[in-house]
Amino acid sequence: MLKFILLSLAQTFLLASGQVCLKVSMERMDKFSFTWGYFRQLFTNWTFALTGLFFIGATVLWMHILRNYPFSVAYPITSFAYVFGMLAALLIFKEAIPPTRWIGVALIVAGVFFLLKQ
């Protein structure tokens, strides 16, 4: 069970890291437009490339998890990405997080705990 938990946490961390890199790369871009110049700028953006690497890593781990563990346990644990996302919002993007969102994160953590309890 410990291996499953560690794999799941790694997968959700990679997923959340990809989303963080995507946000950072979008902040560095000009206003969105369907032009060659915009997409050339996008594909030469190293944080956008890092986004892809994180998503590929998360997908490979997810494939392993799906192959070896019950879906009814594996899928709900992906909600832990919200926890990592909230921490990134606070620590990386310096966003103010209202108490109600922290309550929601606590409920997610509690839900994952009960889900894993046998």
Backbone as CSV, one residue per row, in Angstrom:
resi,resn,N_x,N_y,N_z,CA_x,CA_y,CA_z,C_x,C_y,C_z
1,MET,0.821,-1.195,0.000,0.000,0.000,0.000,0.867,1.262,0.000
2,LEU,2.015,1.214,0.708,2.902,2.373,0.759,3.417,2.719,-0.642
3,LYS,3.748,1.692,-1.415,4.222,1.926,-2.782,3.144,2.635,-3.600
4,PHE,1.914,2.195,-3.472,0.797,2.812,-4.183,0.631,4.282,-3.785
5,ILE,0.697,4.555,-2.502,0.541,5.930,-2.014,1.653,6.819,-2.561
6,LEU,2.894,6.336,-2.503,4.025,7.122,-3.005,3.924,7.354,-4.512
7,LEU,3.548,6.326,-5.259,3.358,6.486,-6.703,2.253,7.496,-7.004
8,SER,1.166,7.414,-6.267,0.038,8.324,-6.476,0.413,9.761,-6.138
9,LEU,1.134,9.946,-5.048,1.574,11.289,-4.687,2.542,11.842,-5.726
10,ALA,3.447,11.004,-6.213,4.377,11.442,-7.265,3.619,11.818,-8.530
11,GLN,2.621,11.017,-8.892,1.837,11.291,-10.096,1.072,12.608,-9.962
12,THR,0.436,12.815,-8.823,-0.325,14.052,-8.653,0.602,15.261,-8.534
13,PHE,1.775,15.066,-7.957,2.750,16.160,-7.883,3.230,16.555,-9.282
14,LEU,3.505,15.555,-10.118,3.906,15.851,-11.497,2.789,16.563,-12.249
15,LEU,1.563,16.120,-12.041,0.413,16.744,-12.691,0.272,18.205,-12.259
16,ALA,0.347,18.458,-10.974,0.243,19.829,-10.468,1.429,20.676,-10.920
17,SER,2.616,20.092,-10.962,3.800,20.818,-11.429,3.650,21.221,-12.888
18,GLY,3.067,20.341,-13.682,2.801,20.680,-15.079,1.853,21.859,-15.185
19,GLN,0.828,21.882,-14.356,-0.125,22.993,-14.374,0.542,24.301,-13.934
20,VAL,1.418,24.212,-12.951,2.145,25.401,-12.491,3.031,25.934,-13.617
21,CYS,3.753,25.041,-14.286,4.607,25.474,-15.397,3.781,26.057,-16.538
22,LEU,2.614,25.496,-16.782,1.739,26.032,-17.815,1.297,27.459,-17.459
23,LYS,0.944,27.674,-16.201,0.555,29.015,-15.749,1.723,29.987,-15.910
24,VAL,2.915,29.575,-15.497,4.094,30.438,-15.620,4.373,30.754,-17.085
25,SER,4.287,29.757,-17.942,4.563,29.986,-19.363,3.521,30.912,-19.982
26,MET,2.267,30.799,-19.569,1.232,31.683,-20.106,1.422,33.122,-19.625
27,GLU,1.921,33.286,-18.417,2.186,34.632,-17.909,3.316,35.312,-18.671
28,ARG,4.224,34.529,-19.238,5.363,35.076,-19.981,5.039,35.348,-21.447
29,MET,3.858,34.946,-21.862,3.475,35.076,-23.273,2.742,36.383,-23.524
30,ASP,2.729,36.770,-24.816,1.908,37.905,-25.225,0.442,37.480,-25.149
31,LYS,-0.445,38.427,-25.406,-1.872,38.121,-25.437,-2.137,37.037,-26.473
32,PHE,-3.011,36.076,-26.116,-3.268,34.936,-26.990,-3.809,35.367,-28.347
33,SER,-3.279,34.723,-29.390,-3.798,34.928,-30.747,-3.465,33.697,-31.581
34,PHE,-4.309,33.414,-32.556,-4.080,32.284,-33.447,-3.159,32.720,-34.582
35,THR,-1.920,33.042,-34.238,-0.952,33.459,-35.249,0.301,32.603,-35.140
36,TRP,1.030,32.536,-36.234,2.276,31.768,-36.240,3.255,32.348,-35.220
37,GLY,3.316,33.668,-35.120,4.244,34.299,-34.180,3.965,33.901,-32.740
38,TYR,2.694,33.836,-32.377,2.340,33.446,-31.015,2.783,32.012,-30.730
39,PHE,2.489,31.104,-31.665,2.838,29.700,-31.438,4.340,29.468,-31.520
40,ARG,5.046,30.247,-32.326,6.511,30.152,-32.356,7.065,30.574,-30.993
41,GLN,6.506,31.664,-30.448,6.918,32.115,-29.121,6.593,31.046,-28.065
42,LEU,5.433,30.417,-28.190,5.023,29.387,-27.241,5.966,28.195,-27.266
43,PHE,6.291,27.720,-28.453,7.112,26.508,-28.555,8.599,26.748,-28.326
44,THR,8.993,27.983,-28.161,10.374,28.269,-27.765,10.447,28.703,-26.299
45,ASN,9.358,28.543,-25.583,9.262,28.899,-24.175,9.656,27.668,-23.349
46,TRP,10.751,27.742,-22.607,11.258,26.564,-21.896,10.300,26.086,-20.809
47,THR,9.537,26.980,-20.190,8.593,26.511,-19.172,7.431,25.752,-19.810
48,PHE,7.101,26.094,-21.039,6.075,25.328,-21.759,6.596,23.925,-22.068
49,ALA,7.868,23.822,-22.441,8.478,22.507,-22.682,8.501,21.691,-21.388
50,LEU,8.807,22.340,-20.287,8.816,21.659,-18.990,7.419,21.163,-18.627
51,THR,6.392,21.926,-19.008,5.009,21.502,-18.819,4.783,20.144,-19.465
52,GLY,5.215,20.019,-20.708,5.055,18.757,-21.426,5.779,17.609,-20.753
53,LEU,6.982,17.860,-20.265,7.740,16.796,-19.583,7.032,16.343,-18.312
54,PHE,6.514,17.307,-17.545,5.780,16.942,-16.331,4.525,16.138,-16.672
55,PHE,3.797,16.558,-17.706,2.583,15.842,-18.094,2.898,14.446,-18.613
56,ILE,3.985,14.298,-19.353,4.386,12.964,-19.830,4.731,12.065,-18.641
57,GLY,5.497,12.594,-17.696,5.841,11.817,-16.506,4.607,11.412,-15.717
58,ALA,3.667,12.349,-15.543,2.427,12.047,-14.821,1.620,10.986,-15.553
59,THR,1.594,11.062,-16.878,0.823,10.093,-17.666,1.427,8.703,-17.588
60,VAL,2.735,8.610,-17.656,3.391,7.293,-17.555,3.130,6.674,-16.185
61,LEU,3.255,7.465,-15.137,2.954,6.939,-13.799,1.486,6.548,-13.684
62,TRP,0.597,7.342,-14.268,-0.832,7.049,-14.223,-1.126,5.731,-14.939
63,MET,-0.468,5.494,-16.050,-0.653,4.230,-16.774,-0.233,3.048,-15.895
64,HIS,0.881,3.207,-15.190,1.344,2.141,-14.288,0.329,1.934,-13.155
65,ILE,-0.150,3.016,-12.580,-1.119,2.923,-11.480,-2.403,2.241,-11.956
66,LEU,-2.896,2.659,-13.113,-4.131,2.055,-13.637,-3.977,0.567,-13.906
67,ARG,-2.818,0.171,-14.346,-2.571,-1.231,-14.674,-2.511,-2.104,-13.426
68,ASN,-2.042,-1.547,-12.323,-1.723,-2.371,-11.158,-2.595,-2.155,-9.912
69,TYR,-3.468,-1.159,-9.944,-4.259,-0.869,-8.750,-5.724,-0.653,-9.126
70,PRO,-6.644,-0.855,-8.192,-8.074,-0.672,-8.487,-8.391,0.788,-8.838
71,PHE,-9.173,0.962,-9.872,-9.567,2.294,-10.329,-10.355,3.036,-9.260
72,SER,-11.147,2.299,-8.499,-11.993,2.922,-7.469,-11.167,3.574,-6.362
73,VAL,-9.915,3.175,-6.220,-9.030,3.789,-5.238,-8.080,4.765,-5.928
74,ALA,-7.601,4.387,-7.096,-6.600,5.197,-7.793,-7.158,6.557,-8.233
75,TYR,-8.328,6.554,-8.838,-8.835,7.808,-9.401,-9.123,8.884,-8.354
76,PRO,-9.792,8.552,-7.257,-10.045,9.614,-6.265,-8.771,10.230,-5.685
77,ILE,-7.682,9.479,-5.664,-6.443,10.029,-5.107,-5.871,11.138,-5.988
78,THR,-6.274,11.182,-7.258,-5.798,12.271,-8.114,-6.290,13.627,-7.620
79,SER,-7.310,13.620,-6.759,-7.786,14.882,-6.196,-6.719,15.542,-5.324
80,PHE,-5.707,14.792,-4.959,-4.612,15.355,-4.174,-3.861,16.424,-4.962
81,ALA,-4.017,16.429,-6.285,-3.411,17.485,-7.103,-3.938,18.855,-6.682
82,TYR,-5.176,18.913,-6.179,-5.731,20.178,-5.693,-4.919,20.704,-4.507
83,VAL,-4.469,19.804,-3.654,-3.665,20.201,-2.500,-2.361,20.823,-2.980
84,PHE,-1.682,20.135,-3.907,-0.430,20.667,-4.442,-0.664,21.987,-5.180
85,GLY,-1.770,22.078,-5.898,-2.100,23.311,-6.603,-2.332,24.470,-5.653
86,MET,-2.997,24.204,-4.549,-3.258,25.246,-3.562,-1.946,25.732,-2.938
87,LEU,-1.057,24.792,-2.634,0.243,25.176,-2.084,1.037,25.999,-3.096
88,ALA,0.968,25.634,-4.366,1.657,26.402,-5.412,1.072,27.804,-5.526
89,ALA,-0.254,27.906,-5.434,-0.901,29.223,-5.497,-0.389,30.122,-4.375
90,LEU,-0.226,29.545,-3.211,0.236,30.308,-2.057,1.728,30.632,-2.145
91,LEU,2.546,29.609,-2.409,3.998,29.765,-2.320,4.643,30.325,-3.582
92,ILE,4.131,29.970,-4.749,4.761,30.402,-6.000,4.101,31.661,-6.553
93,PHE,2.767,31.668,-6.580,2.054,32.788,-7.181,1.635,33.855,-6.166
94,LYS,1.915,33.593,-4.877,1.641,34.555,-3.798,0.175,34.999,-3.770
95,GLU,-0.731,34.056,-4.040,-2.159,34.368,-4.017,-2.688,34.303,-2.584
96,ALA,-3.657,35.129,-2.312,-4.339,35.077,-1.017,-5.372,33.952,-1.099
97,ILE,-5.326,33.050,-0.142,-6.225,31.897,-0.131,-7.216,32.087,1.019
98,PRO,-8.509,32.209,0.697,-9.491,32.383,1.771,-9.649,31.111,2.607
99,PRO,-10.085,31.253,3.840,-10.225,30.100,4.739,-11.130,28.993,4.184
100,THR,-12.154,29.354,3.433,-13.056,28.331,2.906,-12.327,27.374,1.959
101,ARG,-11.352,27.888,1.220,-10.577,27.000,0.331,-9.690,26.060,1.145
102,TRP,-9.130,26.565,2.244,-8.320,25.697,3.095,-9.186,24.600,3.713
103,ILE,-10.420,24.940,4.046,-11.348,23.922,4.558,-11.584,22.864,3.483
104,GLY,-11.763,23.299,2.238,-11.938,22.363,1.134,-10.731,21.450,0.960
105,VAL,-9.543,22.009,1.077,-8.322,21.205,0.975,-8.251,20.203,2.124
106,ALA,-8.607,20.635,3.311,-8.611,19.721,4.469,-9.604,18.586,4.247
107,LEU,-10.748,18.882,3.661,-11.730,17.834,3.373,-11.204,16.851,2.321
108,ILE,-10.473,17.353,1.344,-9.865,16.466,0.339,-8.860,15.534,1.004
109,VAL,-7.999,16.101,1.842,-7.002,15.275,2.541,-7.703,14.237,3.419
110,ALA,-8.742,14.644,4.131,-9.489,13.701,4.970,-10.145,12.623,4.111
111,GLY,-10.704,13.022,2.979,-11.325,12.050,2.081,-10.341,11.025,1.563
112,VAL,-9.149,11.491,1.187,-8.109,10.555,0.713,-7.697,9.631,1.853
113,PHE,-7.569,10.169,3.058,-7.219,9.330,4.215,-8.244,8.233,4.417
114,PHE,-9.537,8.578,4.400,-10.591,7.567,4.591,-10.641,6.585,3.436
115,LEU,-10.337,7.063,2.255,-10.330,6.199,1.087,-9.268,5.102,1.203
116,LEU,-8.124,5.476,1.759,-7.013,4.534,1.881,-7.127,3.643,3.109
117,LYS,-7.939,4.042,4.057,-8.119,3.255,5.269,-8.849,1.944,4.920
118,GLN,-8.318,0.868,5.386,-8.939,-0.433,5.034,-9.609,-1.060,6.222
